[in-house]
Amino acid sequence: MRNGSTRRQRAVVYLGLGVGLALVAGPFLWTALSSVKPEQEIRRDPPTFWPQTWTLDNFAELFDRVDIGTAFANSTFIALVLVATNLLFCSMVGYAFAKLRFRGRNVAFALVLVQLAIPAIVLMMPQFVLIAKLGLVNTFIGIILPTVVTPLGVFMMRQFISDLPDELIDAARVDGAREFRIFFRIILPLCGPPLATLGLITFLGAWNNFLWPAVVAQSEDMYTLPVALNILNGHEATHYNLLVAGSVVVIAPILILFVFLQRFFIQGIATTGLK
């Protein structure tokens, strides 16, 4: 009787997981399959899931209409710079909040938590005014500067570093090590999982960010991939075959990156209190 009940519970769990997988992976699979369909088939009513006619002309036309190479290079550069700055600065600030004692620490950390609740769109106008006054419109620095450090990154690193034993830091201080040496030689090597998680989240956010680069970048040579693909969304006609092909180009690097870092991502989420 117990074995039968266990099998039924397992079947229900597998059924729920299967439905969840279909809901999450279905749109991505449909996009990938639509990228190799001709536009007439994409617009067909009722729509077809599996391509009846396979073609790679969508990708050829996409690269002909849009400077994908420049946009891809811009997105890669911006994303990598933001990953590097967030890994360094967020971990440094997180270490300060977790292990250093200074006046106003709790108030400063509370302000970081408040920023997590503020929508990014609310800050966009004052940030753009500041970037414009600094003369950084249509520059990589103007696109990168507002997210060099993120509140989420600071929170994640602070949560993880808080669980590291204080005895390690005390022993290093007794041996004469200063704070920068303690951070780089002791703390940072122990932060592999949260750093991988933060790097993936930062890369994903920077890679998919559309609104801020669209506001700051005002020439095609500064466009990132999402902004460049918006050119295909014309006023007279929308080229769905090119949009889905462009979506595949945007999504593919993220999927590859997640496949290689998923173990660290899951471990990092589990050890920073974001369950």
C-alpha positions as CSV (number, residue, x, y, z in Angstrom):
1,M,0.0,0.0,0.0
2,R,2.8,2.4,0.9
3,N,4.7,1.6,-2.3
4,G,1.6,2.4,-4.4
5,S,1.1,5.7,-2.6
6,T,4.8,6.5,-3.1
7,R,4.5,5.8,-6.8
8,R,1.4,8.0,-7.1
9,Q,3.1,10.9,-5.3
10,R,6.2,10.5,-7.6
11,A,4.0,10.5,-10.6
12,V,2.2,13.7,-9.5
13,V,5.6,15.3,-8.9
14,Y,6.9,14.3,-12.3
15,L,3.7,15.5,-13.9
16,G,4.0,18.9,-12.2
17,L,7.7,19.1,-13.2
18,G,6.8,18.2,-16.8
19,V,4.1,20.9,-17.0
20,G,6.4,23.4,-15.5
21,L,9.2,22.5,-18.0
22,A,6.8,22.8,-20.9
23,L,5.6,26.3,-19.7
24,V,9.2,27.5,-19.3
25,A,10.9,25.9,-22.2
26,G,8.0,26.0,-24.7
27,P,8.4,29.7,-25.7
28,F,12.2,29.2,-26.2
29,L,11.7,26.1,-28.3
30,W,9.0,27.8,-30.4
31,T,11.3,30.8,-31.0
32,A,14.2,28.5,-32.0
33,L,12.0,26.6,-34.4
34,S,10.4,29.7,-35.8
35,S,13.8,31.1,-36.6
36,V,14.2,28.5,-39.3
37,K,10.7,29.0,-40.8
38,P,9.9,31.4,-43.7
39,E,7.9,34.4,-42.7
40,Q,4.7,33.2,-44.4
41,E,4.7,30.1,-42.2
42,I,5.3,32.2,-39.1
43,R,2.2,34.3,-39.9
44,R,0.1,31.3,-40.8
45,D,-3.2,30.9,-38.9
46,P,-3.4,28.5,-37.2
47,P,0.3,28.5,-36.5
48,T,2.6,25.5,-36.9
49,F,4.9,24.4,-34.2
50,W,7.3,22.2,-36.2
51,P,8.7,23.8,-39.3
52,Q,7.2,22.5,-42.6
53,T,9.9,24.3,-44.5
54,W,13.4,24.7,-43.1
55,T,15.5,27.7,-44.0
56,L,18.5,29.7,-42.8
57,D,17.6,32.7,-45.0
58,N,16.3,34.5,-41.9
59,F,19.8,34.6,-40.4
60,A,21.4,35.6,-43.7
61,E,18.9,38.5,-44.1
62,L,19.3,39.5,-40.4
63,F,23.1,39.9,-40.8
64,D,22.5,41.8,-44.0
65,R,20.0,44.3,-42.5
66,V,21.6,44.8,-39.1
67,D,25.2,45.2,-38.1
68,I,25.1,42.3,-35.8
69,G,28.9,42.1,-35.5
70,T,29.2,45.6,-34.0
71,A,26.1,45.2,-31.8
72,F,27.4,41.8,-30.6
73,A,30.8,43.3,-29.8
74,N,29.2,46.2,-28.0
75,S,27.0,43.9,-25.9
76,T,29.9,41.6,-25.0
77,F,32.1,44.5,-24.0
78,I,29.5,46.2,-21.8
79,A,28.4,42.9,-20.2
80,L,32.0,41.8,-19.4
81,V,33.0,45.2,-18.0
82,L,29.9,45.2,-15.8
83,V,30.5,41.6,-14.6
84,A,34.1,42.6,-13.7
85,T,33.1,45.8,-11.8
86,N,30.3,44.1,-10.0
87,L,32.3,41.1,-8.9
88,L,35.0,43.4,-7.5
89,F,33.1,46.3,-6.0
90,C,30.1,44.4,-4.8
91,S,32.3,41.8,-3.0
92,M,34.3,44.7,-1.5
93,V,31.3,46.5,-0.2
94,G,29.7,43.2,1.0
95,Y,32.9,42.4,2.9
96,A,32.8,45.9,4.5
97,F,29.2,45.4,5.6
98,A,29.7,41.9,6.8
99,K,33.0,42.0,8.7
100,L,34.0,45.6,9.4
101,R,32.7,47.7,12.2
102,F,32.2,51.4,11.4
103,R,29.7,54.2,12.3
104,G,26.5,54.2,10.3
105,R,27.0,50.7,8.9
106,N,23.5,49.5,9.6
107,V,22.0,52.7,8.2
108,A,24.1,52.4,5.0
109,F,23.1,48.8,4.6
110,A,19.4,49.7,5.1
111,L,19.8,52.2,2.3
112,V,21.1,49.4,0.0
113,L,18.1,47.3,0.9
114,V,15.7,50.3,0.1
115,Q,17.3,50.5,-3.4
116,L,16.2,47.0,-4.0
117,A,12.6,48.1,-3.8
118,I,13.0,51.1,-6.1
119,P,12.1,50.3,-9.8
120,A,14.9,51.1,-12.2
121,I,12.6,53.2,-14.3
122,V,12.2,55.7,-11.5
123,L,15.9,56.4,-11.4
124,M,16.3,56.6,-15.2
125,M,15.5,60.3,-15.6
126,P,17.8,61.6,-12.9
127,Q,20.5,59.2,-14.1
128,F,20.2,60.4,-17.7
129,V,20.3,64.1,-16.6
130,L,23.5,63.3,-14.7
131,I,25.0,61.4,-17.6
132,A,24.1,64.3,-20.0
133,K,25.7,66.9,-17.7
134,L,28.9,64.9,-17.6
135,G,29.0,64.7,-21.4
136,L,28.8,60.9,-21.4
137,V,25.8,60.5,-23.7
138,N,26.5,58.1,-26.6
139,T,29.5,56.6,-24.8
140,F,30.3,53.2,-23.3
141,I,31.0,54.9,-20.0
142,G,27.5,56.5,-20.0
143,I,25.9,53.0,-20.6
144,I,28.0,51.3,-18.0
145,L,28.3,53.8,-15.1
146,P,24.8,53.5,-13.5
147,T,25.2,49.7,-12.9
148,V,28.9,49.4,-12.0
149,V,27.7,48.4,-8.5
150,T,24.2,47.0,-7.9
151,P,22.3,46.7,-4.6
152,L,21.4,43.0,-5.3
153,G,25.1,42.2,-5.7
154,V,26.0,43.9,-2.5
155,F,23.3,42.1,-0.7
156,M,24.3,38.7,-2.1
157,M,28.0,39.1,-1.2
158,R,27.2,40.5,2.2
159,Q,25.0,37.5,3.1
160,F,27.6,35.0,2.0
161,I,30.6,36.7,3.6
162,S,28.7,37.1,6.9
163,D,28.7,33.3,7.3
164,L,32.5,33.0,6.9
165,P,34.2,32.5,10.3
166,D,35.7,35.6,11.9
167,E,38.6,33.5,13.2
168,L,40.1,33.5,9.7
169,I,40.2,37.3,9.6
170,D,41.4,37.6,13.2
171,A,44.2,35.2,12.6
172,A,45.3,37.2,9.5
173,R,45.2,40.4,11.4
174,V,47.3,38.9,14.1
175,D,49.9,38.0,11.5
176,G,50.0,41.6,10.3
177,A,47.8,41.4,7.2
178,R,45.9,44.5,6.2
179,E,42.3,44.6,5.1
180,F,43.0,44.6,1.3
181,R,45.3,41.6,1.7
182,I,42.7,39.8,3.8
183,F,40.1,40.5,1.3
184,F,42.0,39.4,-1.8
185,R,44.0,36.5,-0.3
186,I,41.4,35.0,2.2
187,I,37.9,36.3,1.5
188,L,37.7,36.4,-2.2
189,P,39.0,32.8,-2.9
190,L,36.2,31.5,-0.6
191,C,33.5,33.3,-2.5
192,G,33.4,31.2,-5.7
193,P,29.7,30.2,-5.7
194,P,28.2,33.6,-5.0
195,L,30.7,35.3,-7.4
196,A,29.6,32.9,-10.2
197,T,25.9,33.6,-9.4
198,L,26.5,37.3,-9.3
199,G,28.5,37.2,-12.6
200,L,25.7,35.2,-14.3
201,I,22.9,37.5,-13.1
202,T,24.9,40.6,-14.0
203,F,25.8,39.3,-17.5
204,L,22.2,38.4,-18.1
205,G,20.9,41.8,-17.0
206,A,23.5,43.7,-19.1
207,W,23.1,41.5,-22.1
208,N,19.3,41.8,-22.2
209,N,19.1,45.5,-21.1
210,F,17.2,47.5,-23.7
211,L,15.8,50.7,-22.3
212,W,18.9,52.3,-20.8
213,P,21.2,51.6,-23.8
214,A,18.4,52.8,-26.1
215,V,18.3,56.1,-24.3
216,V,22.1,56.7,-24.0
217,A,23.3,55.2,-27.3
218,Q,22.3,57.6,-30.1
219,S,24.3,56.2,-33.1
220,E,24.2,52.8,-34.6
221,D,27.9,52.1,-33.8
222,M,27.0,52.3,-30.1
223,Y,23.9,50.0,-30.3
224,T,23.8,46.8,-28.3
225,L,22.0,43.7,-29.6
226,P,18.5,44.4,-28.2
227,V,18.7,48.0,-29.4
228,A,19.9,47.0,-32.9
229,L,17.2,44.4,-33.2
230,N,14.6,47.1,-32.5
231,I,15.4,48.5,-36.0
232,L,13.5,45.5,-37.4
233,N,10.3,46.6,-35.6
234,G,9.4,49.1,-38.3
235,H,6.5,51.5,-38.5
236,E,5.0,50.0,-41.6
237,A,5.8,46.3,-41.1
238,T,7.3,44.0,-38.5
239,H,9.6,41.3,-39.8
240,Y,8.8,38.5,-37.4
241,N,11.2,36.0,-39.1
242,L,14.1,38.4,-38.5
243,L,13.0,39.1,-34.9
244,V,12.9,35.5,-33.9
245,A,16.2,34.9,-35.6
246,G,17.7,37.9,-33.7
247,S,16.2,36.5,-30.5
248,V,18.1,33.3,-31.0
249,V,21.3,35.2,-31.5
250,V,20.6,37.1,-28.3
251,I,19.6,34.0,-26.2
252,A,22.3,31.6,-27.4
253,P,25.2,33.0,-25.4
254,I,23.1,33.2,-22.2
255,L,22.1,29.5,-22.5
256,I,25.7,28.5,-23.2
257,L,26.9,30.5,-20.2
258,F,24.2,29.0,-17.9
259,V,25.0,25.4,-18.9
260,F,28.6,25.9,-17.8
261,L,27.8,27.8,-14.6
262,Q,24.6,26.2,-13.5
263,R,26.2,24.3,-10.7
264,F,27.8,27.4,-9.2
265,F,24.6,29.4,-9.8
266,I,22.4,26.9,-7.8
267,Q,25.0,26.7,-5.1
268,G,25.4,30.4,-4.8
269,I,21.6,30.9,-4.6
270,A,21.4,28.3,-1.8
271,T,24.2,29.9,0.2
272,T,23.1,33.6,0.1
273,G,19.6,33.3,1.5
274,L,17.8,33.8,-1.9
275,K,15.8,30.6,-1.8
